[in-house]
Amino acid sequence: MRVPAPFQNAPGRHLPDLPLPAYRHVPGLTRHPRRAAGHSADLAEPLCEPLTTDNWTQHQAWLHGVDLFNQAYWWEAHEQWEAAWRQAAGDTAHMLQGVIQLGAALIKWNLGNDRGRSGLWQRGRQHLQAMGASSWMGLDAASLVATADHFFDLYPQPPVVGEVTGPILQLDLP
């Protein structure tokens, strides 16, 4: 197990003025962010307006979650997307659930938990493939699925050293 680091191919941030958390939460390794002295202990649960095809390019929770995910803050990305996911339906719900489960799979991958990684990614892939559109709110789901499948085939366990190219959320902004 290692402390996660952004993949070599991580793009620039969409919201660079928003601070990143003090550490990347890794269950069993770091203090839970919502507990005393955790990096988010004093912060309210993220709330947001519904994520829609009209507002996704300015939706702070979606874009900040993408930034967190791409910087290997996978648990924290899930926290950003949770409120939007609870309000979502259809392709938006599938997209959010798919990327949340991909992030959880990456946490399990980082921990060396192949069974957990495999199950979470299988469910995440199913959500991304269930989307009626191959691209939704800037995310090319088909490409993400192919990239993640290839990554997990190539790296069933995290490498001990070195940077790798991995699944990232590359948004096609209008």
C-alpha angles and dihedrals in degrees: 000000000000137000105270118251130190114272117254091251096052109139127223119281124269093211105030093165092066110089122241118233119268091251142003110257113236112179110241092014107059135037112272105260095229095050125086111298091010117135092252100033094114096040124096118242107274113264126188146166117263115286109242141169087254099054108028094103090060101028104125097200092050095045095041089048089052090051092049092048092050091050090053094255089132098157091046092050089056089053090054094049099042097086092047091047092053089057097041133100137182119002092354091057091046092049094049094044090048095053092041090054092045088055090049089049089053090052090052090045090053089051091051092245101143096175093051092044093049096048095045093047091047090056092042091051090050091055093048091047091048091064112112091218123055089215121040129173091348096311120117098213096185091054092046091052092049092047094048093046091051092045095051090046091050096041110028085164127028114265114251093231138007137050121280136196109244146164111305133170106248109184122205100218117197 
